[in-house]
Amino acid sequence: KYTKFSICYYWINSLDQKTSIYSRLENVAIPSGEENKTAALSYDYRIMPLENTSSTGTYYCKVKWNDIQKMGRGVFVLVRDTGYINTSYRWEILVTFTVLLAVLSITATALLLWKRK
């Protein structure tokens, strides 16, 4: 009963649209003496290449028997354009902090000189 099943790979994009990528039917022969035992089989499928940023989404694998359906938890894939630069605000924070200290220093000096007079 469970030797015939289908494997389906698909992805769901940010708009919750489901797109089928690949599917195939399997018919696994059970060796003599292995009946009524649990078996684990590995099936890999490589999705290459991801053309553009619209390929971003969660990718799933689903296996269907006659009356049972099992689905994986999915893998989220973020696709970026070539030349993408990860944003870093280190220099902006450093310059802002330095300018703030300079303004406070000048204000404190001006207040001290004004109090002296």
TIMI-2910 file (N, C-alpha, C, CB; in pm, 1 decimal, decimal comma, always signed):
<rs>
+----------+----------+----------+----------+----------+----------+----------+----------+----------+----------+----------+----------+------+
!      n_x !      n_y !      n_z !     ca_x !     ca_y !     ca_z !      c_x !      c_y !      c_z !     cb_x !     cb_y !     cb_z ! resn !
+----------+----------+----------+----------+----------+----------+----------+----------+----------+----------+----------+----------+------+
!    +82,2 !   -120,7 !     +0,0 !     +0,0 !     +0,0 !     +0,0 !    +86,3 !   +126,7 !     +0,0 !    -93,4 !     +0,0 !   +121,4 !  Lys !
!   +197,7 !   +127,0 !    +75,8 !   +277,2 !   +248,2 !    +88,7 !   +402,7 !   +248,6 !     +1,1 !   +316,3 !   +267,0 !   +231,9 !  Tyr !
!   +410,9 !   +156,0 !    -92,0 !   +528,6 !   +151,5 !   -179,1 !   +514,8 !   +245,9 !   -297,5 !   +551,8 !     +9,6 !   -228,9 !  Thr !
!   +394,2 !   +287,9 !   -328,1 !   +370,1 !   +382,8 !   -437,2 !   +331,9 !   +517,0 !   -377,7 !   +258,9 !   +331,5 !   -533,8 !  Lys !
!   +407,3 !   +620,3 !   -413,9 !   +380,2 !   +754,4 !   -361,6 !   +434,5 !   +858,0 !   -458,0 !   +442,3 !   +773,2 !   -220,9 !  Phe !
!   +392,6 !   +980,6 !   -437,1 !   +441,6 !  +1091,2 !   -520,6 !   +515,6 !  +1192,1 !   -433,8 !   +324,3 !  +1160,3 !   -596,1 !  Ser !
!   +617,2 !  +1252,0 !   -492,0 !   +696,2 !  +1356,0 !   -425,3 !   +676,4 !  +1484,6 !   -504,5 !   +849,8 !  +1316,8 !   -416,0 !  Ile !
!   +645,8 !  +1591,6 !   -434,5 !   +618,7 !  +1719,6 !   -499,6 !   +699,8 !  +1829,1 !   -430,6 !   +466,3 !  +1752,9 !   -496,0 !  Cys !
!   +770,4 !  +1908,8 !   -509,2 !   +843,5 !  +2024,4 !   -457,9 !   +772,8 !  +2150,1 !   -507,9 !   +994,7 !  +2022,0 !   -502,9 !  Tyr !
!   +751,1 !  +2243,8 !   -419,1 !   +685,1 !  +2369,0 !   -458,4 !   +730,1 !  +2481,3 !   -366,8 !   +530,6 !  +2354,4 !   -454,3 !  Tyr !
!   +696,6 !  +2604,9 !   -403,7 !   +729,0 !  +2719,8 !   -319,4 !   +610,2 !  +2813,1 !   -311,8 !   +852,4 !  +2794,5 !   -373,0 !  Trp !
!   +606,3 !  +2888,0 !   -202,0 !   +500,9 !  +2986,8 !   -179,5 !   +568,2 !  +3122,7 !   -166,4 !   +415,0 !  +2952,5 !    -51,6 !  Ile !
!   +528,0 !  +3217,0 !   -250,7 !   +590,5 !  +3349,5 !   -248,9 !   +526,8 !  +3440,0 !   -143,9 !   +580,4 !  +3414,7 !   -386,8 !  Asn !
!   +569,3 !  +3564,9 !   -141,5 !   +521,6 !  +3659,2 !    -38,8 !   +373,3 !  +3691,7 !    -52,4 !   +601,6 !  +3787,7 !    -45,7 !  Ser !
!   +314,5 !  +3663,3 !   -168,3 !   +171,0 !  +3687,3 !   -188,8 !    +88,6 !  +3560,4 !   -162,9 !   +145,5 !  +3737,9 !   -332,2 !  Leu !
!   +150,5 !  +3459,3 !    -99,2 !    +87,5 !  +3330,1 !    -69,8 !    +42,4 !  +3256,0 !   -195,8 !    -31,4 !  +3350,7 !    +21,8 !  Asp !
!   +116,0 !  +3276,2 !   -305,3 !    +86,7 !  +3204,7 !   -428,4 !   +174,5 !  +3079,7 !   -434,5 !   +109,9 !  +3295,8 !   -552,9 !  Gln !
!   +111,4 !  +2965,1 !   -457,3 !   +182,1 !  +2837,1 !   -460,9 !   +223,3 !  +2805,8 !   -604,1 !    +93,9 !  +2723,2 !   -403,3 !  Lys !
!   +352,4 !  +2772,0 !   -623,7 !   +405,0 !  +2738,5 !   -755,1 !   +472,8 !  +2602,0 !   -748,5 !   +504,1 !  +2847,1 !   -804,6 !  Thr !
!   +428,5 !  +2509,9 !   -831,4 !   +489,3 !  +2377,5 !   -836,2 !   +622,4 !  +2385,5 !   -909,4 !   +395,1 !  +2275,9 !   -905,0 !  Ser !
!   +723,6 !  +2317,9 !   -855,8 !   +856,6 !  +2320,3 !   -916,2 !   +886,2 !  +2187,3 !   -985,0 !   +964,0 !  +2350,6 !   -809,7 !  Ile !
!   +856,4 !  +2078,7 !   -915,0 !   +893,4 !  +1947,5 !   -966,1 !   +810,7 !  +1841,8 !   -893,9 !  +1045,9 !  +1921,1 !   -948,3 !  Tyr !
!   +770,4 !  +1738,7 !   -964,3 !   +702,3 !  +1627,2 !   -897,9 !   +736,7 !  +1499,0 !   -972,2 !   +547,0 !  +1649,3 !   -893,3 !  Ser !
!   +730,7 !  +1389,3 !   -898,6 !   +759,3 !  +1259,0 !   -958,7 !   +688,0 !  +1150,3 !   -879,2 !   +912,4 !  +1232,0 !   -963,4 !  Arg !
!   +662,5 !  +1040,2 !   -947,6 !   +600,2 !   +923,8 !   -885,1 !   +709,1 !   +823,3 !   -851,0 !   +492,5 !   +859,9 !   -978,5 !  Leu !
!   +694,1 !   +757,3 !   -737,9 !   +790,2 !   +656,9 !   -693,1 !   +719,0 !   +525,1 !   -669,9 !   +862,5 !   +702,8 !   -564,7 !  Glu !
!   +788,3 !   +417,2 !   -698,7 !   +739,4 !   +283,3 !   -670,2 !   +858,1 !   +207,4 !   -612,5 !   +679,7 !   +212,1 !   -799,4 !  Asn !
!   +861,2 !   +193,8 !   -480,9 !   +974,5 !   +133,6 !   -411,1 !   +948,3 !    -14,0 !   -387,2 !  +1001,3 !   +205,7 !   -277,7 !  Val !
!  +1042,7 !    -95,5 !   -430,1 !  +1030,7 !   -239,5 !   -406,7 !  +1078,1 !   -272,1 !   -265,7 !  +1112,1 !   -320,1 !   -511,8 !  Ala !
!  +1004,5 !   -358,5 !   -197,8 !  +1041,2 !   -397,9 !    -61,4 !  +1116,9 !   -530,5 !    -68,3 !   +914,0 !   -410,2 !    +30,7 !  Ile !
!  +1239,9 !   -532,8 !    -16,9 !  +1316,2 !   -657,9 !    -18,4 !  +1248,4 !   -763,5 !    +68,8 !  +1460,6 !   -633,7 !    +29,8 !  Pro !
!  +1270,4 !   -887,6 !    +34,3 !  +1212,9 !   -998,6 !   +109,3 !  +1261,8 !   -995,0 !   +254,3 !  +1249,1 !  -1133,4 !    +43,1 !  Ser !
!  +1169,9 !  -1012,0 !   +348,1 !  +1203,0 !  -1010,1 !   +490,0 !  +1197,3 !   -871,2 !   +552,2 !  +1339,0 !  -1067,2 !   +510,0 !  Gly !
!  +1174,1 !   -767,2 !   +472,9 !  +1168,1 !   -629,7 !   +523,6 !  +1024,6 !   -576,2 !   +531,1 !  +1252,1 !   -538,5 !   +435,2 !  Glu !
!   +928,4 !   -661,8 !   +506,5 !   +788,8 !   -618,7 !   +512,5 !   +752,8 !   -577,6 !   +655,4 !   +694,4 !   -731,4 !   +463,0 !  Glu !
!   +659,3 !   -484,7 !   +667,5 !   +608,6 !   -435,4 !   +796,3 !   +717,1 !   -370,5 !   +883,1 !   +544,8 !   -549,6 !   +873,0 !  Asn !
!   +817,3 !   -312,7 !   +821,0 !   +921,4 !   -237,9 !   +893,0 !   +922,1 !    -94,3 !   +841,3 !  +1063,0 !   -304,9 !   +875,1 !  Lys !
!   +955,3 !     -4,4 !   +929,2 !   +964,4 !   +136,0 !   +889,4 !  +1094,0 !   +158,1 !   +811,7 !   +957,9 !   +229,7 !  +1013,7 !  Thr !
!  +1082,2 !   +231,4 !   +704,3 !  +1199,4 !   +263,7 !   +622,4 !  +1204,4 !   +413,1 !   +599,6 !  +1196,2 !   +188,0 !   +487,2 !  Ala !
!  +1323,4 !   +466,6 !   +595,0 !  +1342,5 !   +609,4 !   +565,9 !  +1426,4 !   +621,2 !   +439,5 !  +1411,1 !   +684,2 !   +686,2 !  Ala !
!  +1373,7 !   +692,0 !   +341,3 !  +1444,9 !   +712,3 !   +215,6 !  +1470,7 !   +860,1 !   +197,1 !  +1365,1 !   +655,1 !    +95,8 !  Leu !
!  +1585,1 !   +893,4 !   +142,3 !  +1622,4 !  +1033,2 !   +121,0 !  +1609,9 !  +1068,4 !    -26,5 !  +1766,1 !  +1059,9 !   +170,9 !  Ser !
!  +1545,1 !  +1180,4 !    -54,9 !  +1531,2 !  +1229,7 !   -190,8 !  +1574,5 !  +1375,3 !   -192,5 !  +1384,9 !  +1213,4 !   -242,8 !  Tyr !
!  +1674,3 !  +1404,2 !   -271,7 !  +1723,8 !  +1541,8 !   -283,5 !  +1683,9 !  +1598,4 !   -418,7 !  +1877,9 !  +1547,6 !   -265,4 !  Asp !
!  +1655,2 !  +1726,3 !   -417,8 !  +1627,8 !  +1796,2 !   -543,6 !  +1689,5 !  +1934,1 !   -533,6 !  +1473,6 !  +1805,0 !   -573,2 !  Tyr !
!  +1772,8 !  +1969,0 !   -629,9 !  +1842,1 !  +2097,6 !   -629,2 !  +1769,2 !  +2194,7 !   -721,3 !  +1990,3 !  +2081,3 !   -672,9 !  Arg !
!  +1735,1 !  +2310,8 !   -667,5 !  +1666,5 !  +2414,7 !   -744,1 !  +1770,8 !  +2517,3 !   -784,4 !  +1549,6 !  +2480,9 !   -661,6 !  Ile !
!  +1807,0 !  +2518,5 !   -910,1 !  +1912,0 !  +2610,0 !   -957,4 !  +1876,5 !  +2657,9 !  -1095,9 !  +2051,4 !  +2541,5 !   -957,6 !  Met !
!  +1915,9 !  +2771,5 !  -1139,9 !  +1947,0 !  +2885,3 !  -1053,6 !  +1819,7 !  +2962,1 !  -1021,1 !  +2050,6 !  +2978,2 !  -1120,5 !  Pro !
!  +1827,0 !  +3044,5 !   -920,5 !  +1714,2 !  +3131,7 !   -886,1 !  +1735,2 !  +3261,0 !   -963,8 !  +1704,2 !  +3158,1 !   -729,0 !  Leu !
!  +1649,6 !  +3285,0 !  -1062,3 !  +1672,1 !  +3391,2 !  -1160,0 !  +1672,4 !  +3533,0 !  -1102,7 !  +1568,5 !  +3382,5 !  -1265,0 !  Glu !
!  +1574,6 !  +3565,2 !  -1020,4 !  +1563,1 !  +3703,7 !   -972,9 !  +1500,6 !  +3706,9 !   -834,5 !  +1479,6 !  +3788,7 !  -1071,1 !  Asn !
!  +1482,0 !  +3827,3 !   -783,1 !  +1432,3 !  +3842,6 !   -646,0 !  +1290,3 !  +3791,0 !   -628,8 !  +1438,1 !  +3987,7 !   -605,1 !  Thr !
!  +1216,7 !  +3773,1 !   -737,9 !  +1080,8 !  +3719,0 !   -724,0 !  +1083,7 !  +3570,6 !   -687,9 !  +1001,4 !  +3739,7 !   -854,0 !  Ser !
!  +1201,3 !  +3508,4 !   -688,7 !  +1214,6 !  +3368,9 !   -645,6 !  +1221,4 !  +3355,7 !   -494,2 !  +1338,2 !  +3306,8 !   -707,5 !  Ser !
!  +1218,3 !  +3468,8 !   -423,2 !  +1218,8 !  +3466,5 !   -277,4 !  +1089,6 !  +3404,1 !   -226,7 !  +1236,6 !  +3609,0 !   -220,1 !  Thr !
!  +1101,4 !  +3316,3 !   -129,4 !   +982,8 !  +3253,1 !    -72,1 !  +1021,0 !  +3132,0 !    +10,8 !   +884,8 !  +3212,6 !   -182,2 !  Gly !
!   +921,8 !  +3057,8 !    +53,9 !   +943,3 !  +2936,6 !   +131,9 !   +922,8 !  +2816,4 !    +41,7 !   +848,4 !  +2930,7 !   +254,6 !  Thr !
!  +1023,1 !  +2729,8 !    +39,8 !  +1022,1 !  +2611,6 !    -46,9 !   +986,3 !  +2488,3 !    +36,6 !  +1160,8 !  +2592,6 !   -117,2 !  Tyr !
!   +899,0 !  +2404,4 !    -19,2 !   +845,9 !  +2288,6 !    +52,8 !   +861,4 !  +2160,0 !    -28,5 !   +698,5 !  +2311,1 !    +87,4 !  Tyr !
!   +856,2 !  +2049,2 !    +44,4 !   +849,7 !  +1915,6 !    -14,0 !   +727,9 !  +1846,9 !    +45,6 !   +981,7 !  +1833,1 !    +12,9 !  Cys !
!   +651,5 !  +1779,6 !    -41,0 !   +531,3 !  +1710,7 !     +5,8 !   +530,7 !  +1569,2 !    -51,6 !   +401,8 !  +1788,4 !    -35,4 !  Lys !
!   +494,7 !  +1471,6 !    +30,8 !   +484,7 !  +1332,3 !    -11,6 !   +340,1 !  +1287,4 !     +8,2 !   +584,2 !  +1240,6 !    +68,2 !  Val !
!   +284,5 !  +1222,9 !    -95,1 !   +145,5 !  +1177,6 !    -88,8 !   +137,8 !  +1028,1 !   -117,4 !    +57,8 !  +1256,2 !   -188,8 !  Lys !
!    +73,4 !   +956,8 !    -23,5 !    +35,0 !   +818,8 !    -45,2 !   -112,6 !   +820,4 !    -80,3 !    +64,5 !   +728,8 !    +80,6 !  Trp !
!   -174,3 !   +703,5 !    -86,4 !   -316,6 !   +697,9 !   -120,6 !   -402,0 !   +781,7 !    -26,7 !   -365,0 !   +554,7 !   -118,5 !  Asn !
!   -385,4 !   +760,6 !   +102,1 !   -472,4 !   +826,9 !   +199,5 !   -396,9 !   +916,5 !   +296,6 !   -549,4 !   +723,9 !   +276,9 !  Asp !
!   -266,4 !   +934,2 !   +276,9 !   -184,2 !  +1013,9 !   +368,5 !   -105,6 !  +1117,9 !   +289,5 !    -87,8 !   +923,1 !   +449,8 !  Ile !
!    -90,3 !  +1234,2 !   +351,8 !     -9,8 !  +1340,2 !   +291,9 !    +80,4 !  +1398,9 !   +400,7 !   -100,4 !  +1451,2 !   +227,2 !  Gln !
!   +209,7 !  +1406,4 !   +374,4 !   +305,7 !  +1464,0 !   +468,8 !   +379,3 !  +1577,5 !   +400,4 !   +405,8 !  +1356,7 !   +520,5 !  Lys !
!   +396,0 !  +1688,0 !   +475,0 !   +462,2 !  +1805,1 !   +420,1 !   +575,1 !  +1847,9 !   +512,7 !   +361,8 !  +1920,2 !   +399,5 !  Met !
!   +686,8 !  +1890,8 !   +453,3 !   +799,0 !  +1940,7 !   +532,2 !   +768,3 !  +2077,7 !   +589,3 !   +925,6 !  +1946,3 !   +447,7 !  Gly !
!   +856,7 !  +2124,8 !   +678,1 !   +837,5 !  +2255,5 !   +742,3 !   +874,3 !  +2370,5 !   +650,2 !   +919,8 !  +2264,1 !   +869,3 !  Arg !
!   +946,8 !  +2341,2 !   +544,7 !   +982,3 !  +2444,2 !   +447,8 !  +1114,3 !  +2511,3 !   +480,7 !   +873,6 !  +2547,8 !   +440,3 !  Gly !
!  +1174,0 !  +2567,2 !   +377,1 !  +1300,2 !  +2640,3 !   +389,4 !  +1280,1 !  +2777,0 !   +324,1 !  +1420,4 !  +2561,4 !   +322,7 !  Val !
!  +1303,1 !  +2883,9 !   +400,6 !  +1289,0 !  +3018,7 !   +344,8 !  +1415,8 !  +3054,8 !   +270,0 !  +1259,4 !  +3123,2 !   +456,2 !  Phe !
!  +1400,2 !  +3102,6 !   +146,1 !  +1513,3 !  +3143,6 !    +63,1 !  +1493,8 !  +3290,1 !    +26,4 !  +1526,0 !  +3054,0 !    -65,4 !  Val !
!  +1594,4 !  +3371,8 !    +58,3 !  +1592,4 !  +3514,1 !    +22,8 !  +1687,5 !  +3534,3 !    -93,3 !  +1632,0 !  +3605,1 !   +144,5 !  Leu !
!  +1634,6 !  +3579,3 !   -206,3 !  +1714,7 !  +3601,7 !   -326,4 !  +1737,6 !  +3751,0 !   -340,3 !  +1645,4 !  +3543,2 !   -453,7 !  Val !
!  +1866,0 !  +3790,0 !   -354,5 !  +1901,7 !  +3931,1 !   -370,6 !  +1959,2 !  +3953,9 !   -509,4 !  +2002,9 !  +3975,4 !   -262,1 !  Arg !
!  +1946,1 !  +4077,4 !   -557,8 !  +2005,2 !  +4113,0 !   -686,3 !  +2156,5 !  +4108,3 !   -676,8 !  +1958,6 !  +4252,2 !   -731,6 !  Asp !
!  +2222,0 !  +4088,7 !   -790,4 !  +2368,0 !  +4096,5 !   -790,4 !  +2407,2 !  +4241,0 !   -762,7 !  +2428,6 !  +4046,2 !   -926,6 !  Thr !
!  +2513,1 !  +4259,3 !   -690,6 !  +2555,8 !  +4394,1 !   -654,2 !  +2487,9 !  +4446,4 !   -530,0 !  +2530,3 !  +4487,8 !   -767,1 !  Gly !
!  +2409,5 !  +4363,2 !   -463,5 !  +2342,7 !  +4405,0 !   -340,1 !  +2446,7 !  +4433,6 !   -232,8 !  +2242,9 !  +4296,7 !   -291,6 !  Tyr !
!  +2431,2 !  +4547,1 !   -167,7 !  +2522,0 !  +4584,5 !    -59,6 !  +2442,4 !  +4587,8 !    +69,6 !  +2590,4 !  +4722,5 !    -87,0 !  Ile !
!  +2486,3 !  +4510,4 !   +165,1 !  +2419,9 !  +4507,9 !   +294,7 !  +2438,5 !  +4643,5 !   +362,6 !  +2475,6 !  +4392,9 !   +383,8 !  Asn !
!  +2331,7 !  +4705,4 !   +406,7 !  +2337,0 !  +4839,2 !   +464,7 !  +2402,9 !  +4835,7 !   +601,8 !  +2196,3 !  +4898,9 !   +475,0 !  Thr !
!  +2498,8 !  +4928,9 !   +621,0 !  +2565,0 !  +4941,1 !   +749,8 !  +2558,8 !  +5087,5 !   +792,3 !  +2712,8 !  +4889,9 !   +743,1 !  Ser !
!  +2520,4 !  +5111,2 !   +915,9 !  +2505,7 !  +5248,2 !   +965,4 !  +2616,9 !  +5286,0 !  +1062,8 !  +2370,4 !  +5265,3 !  +1032,8 !  Tyr !
!  +2728,0 !  +5213,0 !  +1062,5 !  +2835,0 !  +5240,5 !  +1158,0 !  +2892,0 !  +5380,7 !  +1142,7 !  +2945,4 !  +5139,0 !  +1142,2 !  Arg !
!  +2923,4 !  +5421,2 !  +1019,0 !  +2981,9 !  +5554,0 !   +998,5 !  +2883,2 !  +5664,1 !  +1033,9 !  +3027,9 !  +5570,1 !   +853,8 !  Trp !
!  +2756,8 !  +5646,3 !   +998,7 !  +2657,0 !  +5748,9 !  +1030,0 !  +2643,0 !  +5767,0 !  +1181,5 !  +2520,5 !  +5711,9 !   +968,1 !  Glu !
!  +2643,1 !  +5656,4 !  +1255,3 !  +2633,1 !  +5664,2 !  +1401,4 !  +2755,6 !  +5732,2 !  +1459,7 !  +2616,5 !  +5524,2 !  +1462,5 !  Ile !
!  +2874,3 !  +5699,1 !  +1410,4 !  +2998,1 !  +5759,7 !  +1459,3 !  +3000,6 !  +5909,9 !  +1433,6 !  +3119,0 !  +5693,6 !  +1393,3 !  Leu !
!  +2963,1 !  +5951,6 !  +1313,1 !  +2961,6 !  +6095,2 !  +1280,0 !  +2858,5 !  +6167,8 !  +1364,7 !  +2931,4 !  +6116,8 !  +1129,7 !  Val !
!  +2740,9 !  +6111,2 !  +1380,7 !  +2636,3 !  +6173,8 !  +1462,9 !  +2682,4 !  +6189,6 !  +1607,2 !  +2506,9 !  +6090,8 !  +1458,0 !  Thr !
!  +2742,3 !  +6085,7 !  +1662,4 !  +2791,7 !  +6090,2 !  +1800,1 !  +2901,6 !  +6195,7 !  +1815,6 !  +2844,7 !  +5952,0 !  +1842,3 !  Phe !
!  +2993,0 !  +6203,9 !  +1718,6 !  +3101,6 !  +6302,7 !  +1723,7 !  +3046,5 !  +6444,8 !  +1715,1 !  +3202,2 !  +6278,1 !  +1609,6 !  Thr !
!  +2952,3 !  +6469,1 !  +1625,5 !  +2891,4 !  +6602,4 !  +1611,9 !  +2817,6 !  +6640,2 !  +1739,6 !  +2794,4 !  +6606,4 !  +1491,3 !  Val !
!  +2745,5 !  +6544,9 !  +1798,4 !  +2673,7 !  +6572,2 !  +1922,8 !  +2769,7 !  +6610,2 !  +2035,8 !  +2590,5 !  +6450,4 !  +1963,6 !  Leu !
!  +2879,0 !  +6535,6 !  +2048,8 !  +2979,2 !  +6569,7 !  +2150,9 !  +3042,2 !  +6706,4 !  +2125,5 !  +3088,4 !  +6463,0 !  +2155,3 !  Leu !
!  +3069,0 !  +6737,9 !  +1999,8 !  +3127,6 !  +6868,4 !  +1966,4 !  +3031,5 !  +6982,4 !  +2002,3 !  +3163,4 !  +6874,5 !  +1816,1 !  Ala !
!  +2904,2 !  +6966,7 !  +1970,2 !  +2804,9 !  +7070,5 !  +2002,1 !  +2792,3 !  +7088,0 !  +2153,3 !  +2667,1 !  +7034,8 !  +1941,0 !  Val !
!  +2786,6 !  +6977,5 !  +2227,6 !  +2778,2 !  +6986,6 !  +2373,0 !  +2903,8 !  +7051,1 !  +2432,5 !  +2757,0 !  +6847,5 !  +2433,2 !  Leu !
!  +3019,0 !  +7019,4 !  +2377,4 !  +3144,6 !  +7076,9 !  +2425,6 !  +3148,1 !  +7227,4 !  +2401,4 !  +3264,4 !  +7009,5 !  +2357,3 !  Ser !
!  +3108,7 !  +7270,0 !  +2282,8 !  +3107,9 !  +7413,1 !  +2250,2 !  +3006,5 !  +7486,5 !  +2337,8 !  +3075,2 !  +7435,1 !  +2100,2 !  Ile !
!  +2889,9 !  +7426,9 !  +2358,8 !  +2787,3 !  +7489,2 !  +2443,6 !  +2836,6 !  +7501,4 !  +2587,7 !  +2656,1 !  +7407,5 !  +2438,9 !  Thr !
!  +2898,5 !  +7398,5 !  +2641,7 !  +2950,1 !  +7404,0 !  +2778,8 !  +3059,1 !  +7508,9 !  +2792,6 !  +3003,8 !  +7267,6 !  +2821,2 !  Ala !
!  +3148,0 !  +7517,6 !  +2694,2 !  +3254,5 !  +7618,6 !  +2697,0 !  +3194,3 !  +7758,3 !  +2692,4 !  +3352,7 !  +7598,6 !  +2579,0 !  Thr !
!  +3095,1 !  +7780,2 !  +2607,0 !  +3031,2 !  +7911,6 !  +2596,5 !  +2961,9 !  +7948,0 !  +2726,9 !  +2930,3 !  +7913,9 !  +2480,5 !  Ala !
!  +2896,3 !  +7852,9 !  +2790,2 !  +2829,3 !  +7880,7 !  +2918,0 !  +2929,7 !  +7914,5 !  +3028,4 !  +2744,1 !  +7760,4 !  +2960,4 !  Leu !
!  +3041,9 !  +7844,0 !  +3031,4 !  +3145,9 !  +7874,1 !  +3131,7 !  +3203,3 !  +8012,3 !  +3111,7 !  +3258,2 !  +7770,7 !  +3125,7 !  Leu !
!  +3229,8 !  +8049,2 !  +2985,5 !  +3284,6 !  +8182,6 !  +2959,6 !  +3181,8 !  +8291,2 !  +2989,3 !  +3331,8 !  +8193,6 !  +2814,3 !  Leu !
!  +3055,9 !  +8265,5 !  +2963,7 !  +2952,0 !  +8365,0 !  +2990,7 !  +2934,7 !  +8382,6 !  +3141,3 !  +2817,8 !  +8323,7 !  +2925,2 !  Trp !
!  +2940,1 !  +8273,9 !  +3218,3 !  +2926,9 !  +8281,5 !  +3364,5 !  +3044,1 !  +8357,9 !  +3425,3 !  +2918,4 !  +8140,1 !  +3425,8 !  Lys !
!  +3162,0 !  +8348,1 !  +3366,9 !  +3279,5 !  +8417,1 !  +3417,8 !  +3263,9 !  +8568,7 !  +3417,1 !  +3400,0 !  +8378,5 !  +3336,9 !  Arg !
!  +3200,3 !  +8617,2 !  +3314,3 !  +3187,1 !  +8761,9 !  +3299,9 !  +3090,6 !  +8816,9 !  +3394,6 !  +3147,2 !  +8798,9 !  +3163,3 !  Lys !
+----------+----------+----------+----------+----------+----------+----------+----------+----------+----------+----------+----------+------+
</rs>
